[in-house]
């Protein structure tokens, strides 16, 4: 009987391990890491223009992934109380108490240090500094204060969200030039309608958790105007890369097509009654737009490598 009980307990531990690993993985928000890595790759290749270096590339991809994972783990610790109130996040490991605060902070510290070391070994001081600033803004400014206390939290958060492609770019150039500035502006402007769209179709969640996002504070109609305004600003900002000869004709055409369609959808929001469905479309097209632009940056830069 004792042997049977021992085997049963051993089997239970084996079965619980996959769940434990899933919780640890969820702590780092893999979806956010994946999306940011696409943008990072775009920034890297925009700067590289055929001068590809495996050490720099792998260092910036692995380094930025680890630093983002660290920031997300910290964010989960900070947001554990409001996560428990929101339908989308109430099953997160910290909200359910499946991972302790100490464990999560330890994992965050380990990931963050590893990420900084990886960047420092394979890139340059500017890339490291920008990545650390992005982490600090996301964790220290946005998560700890702005998200809970100000409608401008989204704007502050957009700065950290725009940092990965800039890090990818500066890992190559070693300087913060006009190309890096344009990337920062493009991705900051993109984040605003993207985030406001989420706040509209997750309105009840944000309201329940008392998070002062724009749609909750000033209403969905005003949020629609802001979404439209940011998309209008995003289009010329995205085109500026091509007009300044930082990107090519392919990028220009994709930016015009995707930006134009995104603008069309934003205008449709003023005559549609189903705000949730409309916001989900704005969100979906925002993902397609920034992914397409990032991939075109990669493809255009790879052409000289193949010729």
Residue pairs with C-beta under 8 A, 6 or more apart in sequence:
23 93
23 98
23 99
24 93
24 99
24 107
26 92
26 93
27 72
27 73
27 76
27 92
27 93
27 94
27 99
27 104
27 107
28 68
28 69
28 72
28 73
28 111
29 69
29 72
29 75
29 76
32 68
32 72
33 65
33 68
33 69
33 72
35 287
35 291
36 64
36 65
36 68
36 161
36 164
37 61
37 64
37 65
37 164
38 290
38 291
38 294
38 295
39 164
39 165
39 168
39 187
39 290
39 294
40 60
40 61
40 64
40 164
40 165
40 167
40 168
41 61
41 168
41 294
41 298
42 165
42 168
42 293
42 294
42 295
42 297
42 298
43 164
43 165
43 166
43 167
43 168
43 169
43 183
43 294
43 297
44 56
44 57
44 60
44 61
44 168
44 169
44 171
44 172
45 297
45 298
45 300
45 301
45 302
46 165
46 169
46 179
46 183
46 241
46 246
46 247
46 297
46 301
47 168
47 169
47 170
47 171
47 172
47 173
47 179
48 172
48 301
49 301
49 304
50 301
50 302
50 303
50 304
50 305
51 172
52 305
53 172
55 122
56 122
56 123
56 171
56 172
58 122
59 118
59 119
59 121
59 122
59 123
59 171
60 119
60 122
60 123
60 127
60 167
60 168
60 171
62 115
62 118
63 115
63 116
63 117
63 118
63 119
63 122
63 123
63 131
64 115
64 119
64 131
64 164
64 167
64 168
65 115
66 111
66 112
66 114
66 115
66 118
67 111
67 112
67 115
67 116
67 119
67 131
67 132
67 134
67 135
68 115
68 164
69 111
69 115
70 108
70 109
70 110
70 111
70 112
70 115
70 135
71 108
71 112
71 134
71 135
71 138
71 139
71 160
73 104
73 105
73 107
73 108
73 111
74 104
74 105
74 108
74 139
74 143
75 138
75 139
75 143
76 83
76 92
76 93
76 94
76 104
77 94
77 101
77 104
77 105
77 108
78 139
78 143
78 144
79 89
79 143
79 147
80 92
80 94
80 95
80 101
82 89
82 148
82 209
82 210
82 211
83 89
83 90
83 92
83 94
83 95
84 90
84 95
84 96
85 205
85 208
85 209
86 202
86 205
86 206
86 208
86 209
87 204
87 205
88 202
88 205
89 95
89 205
90 96
93 99
93 104
94 101
94 104
112 135
115 131
116 128
116 131
116 132
119 127
119 128
119 131
119 167
119 171
120 128
122 171
123 171
124 170
124 171
124 174
126 170
126 174
126 175
126 176
127 167
127 170
127 171
127 174
130 163
130 166
130 167
130 170
130 176
131 163
131 167
133 163
134 159
134 160
134 163
134 164
134 167
135 160
137 156
137 157
137 159
137 160
137 163
138 157
138 160
138 161
141 156
142 153
142 156
142 157
142 160
146 152
146 153
146 156
146 157
147 153
147 157
147 211
148 210
148 211
148 212
149 212
150 156
150 212
151 212
151 213
151 214
151 217
151 218
153 212
153 213
154 191
154 192
154 195
154 196
154 199
154 213
154 214
155 192
157 191
157 195
158 187
158 188
158 189
158 191
158 192
158 195
159 188
161 187
161 188
161 191
162 183
162 184
162 185
162 186
162 187
162 188
162 190
162 191
163 184
165 183
165 187
165 294
166 176
166 180
166 183
166 184
166 187
169 179
169 180
169 183
170 176
170 180
173 179
173 180
178 244
178 246
179 241
179 244
179 246
182 237
182 240
182 241
182 244
182 246
183 241
185 237
186 234
186 237
186 238
186 240
186 241
186 293
187 290
189 230
189 233
189 234
189 237
190 234
190 238
190 286
190 289
190 290
192 226
192 227
192 230
193 226
193 227
193 230
193 231
193 234
193 262
193 266
193 282
193 286
194 282
194 283
194 286
194 287
194 290
195 213
196 213
196 214
196 215
196 223
196 226
196 227
196 230
197 227
197 279
197 280
197 282
197 283
197 286
198 279
198 283
199 206
199 213
199 214
199 215
199 216
199 223
200 215
200 220
200 223
200 275
200 276
200 278
200 279
201 275
201 276
201 279
201 280
201 283
203 215
203 216
203 220
203 276
206 213
206 215
206 216
207 216
214 222
214 223
214 226
215 222
215 223
220 275
224 266
224 269
224 270
227 266
227 269
227 282
228 263
228 266
228 267
228 269
231 259
231 262
231 263
231 266
232 263
234 259
234 262
235 255
235 256
235 259
235 260
235 263
238 255
238 259
238 293
239 252
239 255
239 256
239 259
241 247
241 251
241 255
242 248
242 249
242 251
242 252
242 255
243 252
247 296
247 297
247 300
248 300
250 296
250 299
250 300
251 293
251 296
251 297
251 300
254 292
254 293
254 296
255 293
258 285
258 288
258 289
258 292
258 293
259 289
261 285
262 282
262 285
262 286
262 289
265 278
265 281
265 282
265 285
266 282
268 278
269 275
269 278
269 279
269 282
272 278
